[in-house]
Amino acid sequence: MTDLPYEWQIGWRYTRAGRAGRRNGFISFISLMSVIGIALGVAALIIVLSVMNGFQKDVRDRMLAAIAHIQVSERSGAALPDWQAVAAAAGQDPAVRAAAPYVEAQTLVARGDLMRGTVLRGISPADEPAVTDMAAQLKKDGTLDQLTPGGWRIVLGRELALALGATQVGDQVTVMAPGGQMTPAGTVPQLKTFTVAGIFSVGHFEYDSALALIHLDDAARLLRTGGATGVQLRIADVHAAREVGQRLALALGPEVVVRDWTRANPVWYDAVQIEKRMMGIILTLIVAVAAFNLVTTLVMTVTDKRADIAILRTLGASPRSITAIFIVQGAMAGFIGTLAGTALGLAVAYNIDVIVPFIERLLHTSFLPSSIYVISHMPSQPLASDIVPIVLISLTLALLATIYPSWRASRINPVEALRHE
């Protein structure tokens, strides 16, 4: 410590505010409150953004269990002339890990008097497990093996099955395809009876209530597409879906449409991004208020240390050195508060799965009842991309708060300060 410039040593001494006295004790208390305020603001920002990241990841993972990262389809909606060639061309991109064909259309599924709008997806049981986690699970438990060409079997989402009352394997449902068949009596709807081969649940209501899976060949025959209408792709990094999709769109040409998962669910994706951004701004204001409390602390310190400043000036200290002393004091308080807040925030964020259940048991309540919310636990995912900006913003605000008091200290006239001592 003695090797440091005297500005650093004096600034650190003022930060500790160790001298006795009522006035110094009060200044020390105000300084401590500023540090605690910064620490709590930083911790709150880290915890809230980590929880939001956790919810976002949980919902995204459930969504991506049912859909592929990227879908490539024929622009007109007709069957792809050669889906294997499209898959091979897409596979030239190093980010692409797997591909599978599909047919998809909006249909009606009925059982008795009950009817629901459904997204009917025809899949290849051999290829689909490589691109969606749900299909991998269905393959593992043998359900997907029940989907055979010409078998006219169907796998329903859990909520859809409950709505139709088709909750048992072997129940039959009727699928009404769009278009229909022209007859002398007019257009007759294209109807086909399917046998329920299994039920899936990804924990995402949108897909559990409106998605049904059948074999690719059965879908092509029912919907009269003549083959697969698109290719589903799995990539290495789900966060890079937009960039990879843009590259594939250029590589595959204008004949196909490339749509990544964020564009398949733009409302949800954009809403989460906006909500996270706004929450970050609001909580940053808390850090800003705490940081600018340092202004009060430093102004009071400057007033209290007028004699010290005058003596330093008479000993040859320049106005720049006086400024540096109080900048060091404020910066050290900001650094200590930021460091403490970061440690506290990370400790809570990484242990929130233990802390929240403890509080729930203590208060005899449940913050996320499973009967109301799909996600019944409090997830958390601290990210360096959030924590590093939080730390930098906190330190910057603390540094900005020192500018005016430090400049004011450098303007003190030593003669006037010592006259009253």
N, C-alpha and C positions, 0 to 999 in steps of 0.2 A: 504493500500500500504506500510505503514511503517513497517508492520509485516513481509514483505517479506525479504529474504536474500538480502544483499547489491548488490550482482551480478545482481539480477533481477531489483532492483531499478535503478542502473546505466545503465543497458542495455536498460530499458524502456526510461530513460532520453535521451540516445543517439538516440533511435528510433525517438523520437519527434524532436530532433535536434533544440531546441528552441532558442539557443543563436544567437545573432546578428553577422553580419560580412559577407563579401562577400564570403569567403571560406566556412563558415558553411552554408550559404544560398545555395551555389551551391551543396554541399553535400546533403542538405535537398531536393533539387530539384531532384537530381539523385535518392535518396531513394524513393521519391514520384513516380517517373516514374517506378521504379522497382515494387512498390506495384500496381500501375495502370496496368502495363504489366501483372502481375500475375492475377489480377482481370479479365482483359479482356480475357486472355487465358482460365481461368477456366470457365468464362461465355460462351465463344464461344464453348467450349467442351460440356458443359451441354446442350446448345441450339441445337447444331447440332445433338447430340446423341438422344435428346428428339424428334426432328423432324423425324429422321430416325426411331425411335421406333413407332412414330405415323403413318408414311407411312407403316411400316411393319404390324402394327396391322390392319390398314384399309384394306390393300390388303389381309391379312390373314383372316379377318372376311368375306370379300366378297367371298373368296375361300371356306371357311368352311360353307358358306350359301348353297353351291351346293354339297359339299361332306361331308361324315361323318368323324369323328375324326379317326376311325379305321375301316378297312374292314377285314373280315375273309372269305376266300374262299377255296373251295376244290382245292387241289394241282393240280389235273389233268385238272381242268377247267369244270368238269362235275357238275351235280346238287349235292347238299348236301343231303345225305340220310335222315337226320332229322335236319332241320335248327333250329327247336324249341329247340332241345337238345343242339345244339351248343350255342344258345343264352342263355339258362339257365346256361350252364357251364361257359360262359363268365361272366354272371351276378353274379357269386360267387365272382368275384373281386370287392372289395369295391369302386373302381374308376369308374366302369361302371354304367351309369345311365339309358340307354335305348338301345334297339336293334330293328332292322327291317330287313326283308329279301330283297334281290334284285337279279335281273338278269341283266347282263351288257355285251354288245358286240359292236364291231365296225360294223357299217352298212352304207349303202348309202341311203340318202333321196332325192327324186326327185319330181319336179313339172314342168310339161311341159319339156322344154329343159334344165332346170336348175337342177343341181345335186350337193350335198355336202356330204362329209364324216362326219359321225355323231357317237357319242357315244350314243347308245340306252340303256336306263336304265329302266328296269321293276321294279316297286315299289308297295308296299302295301299301298293304300291310308289311311288305318287305323293306320299303324305303322310308316310310313315314317315321319310324322310331329314331332315325338319325337326325331329324330336323325339329321334332317337338318332344318335350319331356313327357307330356300326357300320353302320347303314343308309345313312348318307351316303357312307361309303366303298364299300359294296357297289354303290350307285348309280353312283358314280364309275367303278368298274372294270367296270360293265356286268352284274354278277351279278344285281342286283335286277331288271333288265329281263327276265330269264328267267322271273320269276314272273308268269304270265299266268292269267286266269280260265279254268278248265277245263284248264290245261296240266299240272296235278298234278306240279308240280316243287317241290323242297325244297332248302333251304340248311341245312347241318349245321354245328354247332360242331366245331372241329378235333379235340378229344379224343373227342367222340362219334363222329365219322367214323372215327377210328383204332380205337376200340373195336368198331365194326361192320365194319371192313374196307372201308368205302365211301369211299375217299379219292380217287376219280377222278370227274370230271364225266361223267355218263352212267350211273353205277352206279345200281342200283335197290334201294330199301328198302321195307319194308311197314310201314304205320302202323296200329296197332290202337287205335281210339277207344273211350272208355268208353261204357257203355250197351248197345250192341248192338241187334239187330233181332229182334223176336219172330216165330217161325215155328212151324208145327205140331210141329217137332222140338225146340222150346225156343228159348232165346236164342242167336242166332248173333252172334259178335263182328263189329263194323263194321270191315272191313279195306279198305285202299286202298293200291295200289302207287304210289310216287312215284319220280321220276327225280331224281337229285342234280344240282342246277344250279350248286352252288358250295359252298365251305367258308369259314367265317370264323374269326377268332381275335381275341379282345379281350384276351387275357392274363390272364383271370380264370377259374380252373378250374371254378368253379361253373356258369358260363354256357357255357364252351367244351365242357363235358362233358354238358350236359343241356338245351341249347336248340336248337330247330329252327324255321326260318321257312318259311311257305308263304303263298300268296296269300289275302287276306281272304275272297274268295268261295269258294275251295276249302275253307277252314277252316269256314265257315258251313255248307256242304253236308255235309262229313264229320261235323261235330259236331252238326248239325241245330239250330243256334241261330237260324236265320232272319235273321241279320245280325250286326253288330258288338255285342259284349257290353260294350264299354267304350271310353273315350277316353284316350289318352296325351297328357300336356301337358309342354311344355318351358317353364321359367320363366327369368327373367333372372338370378337369383342362386340357385345351388344350395343355399347355406347357409340361405336363407329358406324352404326347402321346407315345414317344419312350420307356420310362420306362414301361408304362402299356402294350404296344405292346409286349415287350420282356417277361413280366410275362405271358401274355396270350399265347404266342407261346409255352412256356414251359408247361403251364397248359392244353392246348388243344391238344397237341401232334403233331407229324410230318405229320399227314394226311392233315392238313390244312395249309394255308399260311396266316400269320397275317401281314398286312401292314398298318402303321399309315400314317397320312396326310403328314408328312414331307418326307416320302419315296415315296409317290405318286407324290410329286413335288420336287425332290431332287435338281434340278438345281437352281430353284428359292430360295429355303430355304438356300442352301449352299452359293449362291451368296450374299444373304442379310447378312449372318453371316460374310463372308469374307470382304464385303464392310464396314460393321460397324466396324469390328476389325481394318482394315487399316485406316479408317477415324479417329478412336480413337488414333491410333499411331501417325498419322500426326499432329493432333491437340495437342497431348501431347507434341510434340516437341516445339510448340509455348509456352506452359507453362514452358518447360525446359529452353528455351532461356530467358524468363522473370525472372525465378527464379535465373538463373546464372548471371543475371545483378546485383544481390545482392553481388556477389564477388567484382565487381568494387566499389560498394557503401561501403562495409566493408573495403576494402583495403584503400580507401581514408579516411575513418573514423579512421582507425588505424594510418595512417600517421599523421592525424590532431591531434590525441589524444595521441601522444607519451609522451608529458609531463605529462598528466593525468595518463597514465599507469605507468610512472616512479614514480610518487608520491605515487600511490597505492602500488607499489612494496616496496617502502621504508617504508610504513606504515604497511607492513607485509602481503600484499596480495600475494598469491601463484600464480605460472604460471597457475595452474588449474582454479583459480578464474578469472584471466584475460581472459582465454579462454571462461569461462562460460559467462562473460559479453557480449562478441561479438556474441556468439552463441545465447544468449537471444535476442540481437538486430536483428540479421538476422531472427531468428525464429518468432519474433513478426511481423516483416514486412511481412514474408510469411503467417503468420496466418491472419493478417488483409487483405492482398490481396486475400487470399483464401476465407475468410468469405464474403468479399464484392463481389467477383466474383460469389460465390454460390448464394448469395441473388439476384444479378442481373440476373444470368442465370435462376433461378427458376421463377423470376418475369416475364421474357420474355416468358419462356416456357409455363407457365400456362395462359398467356394472348396473345398467338400468334394469336389466332383466332380474336382478336381485333386489334392487332398491324399491322398485315399484310394487312388486308383490308384498314386500315387507310393510310398506305404507298402507296397502290395501288391507292386509291383515290387521294392522294397528287401528285403522279407522273403520273396519268391518264394512268395506264397500268395494266396488269394482269400477275402475275407471272406464273399461271397455268391455261391457257385458257381451258374452258370446251370443246371447239371444238377439242382440241388436246389431252388433258390428261383426263384419266378416273376419276382421283381424282382432282377436281378443287379447293380444299381448302388446306390450310397448316395445317396438323394435328400435334399434339404434345402429347407425353406421357412420362413425366419424370419418371424414375425408380430409386428406391433407389440402385438397383444393379449396376447402372452406376454412380450415384452421389457419393456414398461412396468411391469407388476406385479413382474417380477424386480428391476428397478432400484429401485422404491419399497420393496419388502420388504428388500432389502439395505441401503438407506440407513436404513430404520426400525430394523432390528436393530442397526446400528452406533450409531445414536443412543441406543437403549435401553441398550446396553452402557456408555455413558458416564455414566449417571445415578448409580450408586453411587460410583465413584471421585471424580466431581466433587463430590458431596455430602460425601464424606469430606474432600476438600481444603478445602472451605469451613468445616469444623468444627475445623481446626487452630488451636490457641491460639498466637498469635505469641510470647508470652512464653516458653512452654515450648519452642517451636521454636528460638528464638535463644539459649536458655540453654546449649545444647550446642554452639554454634558457636564 
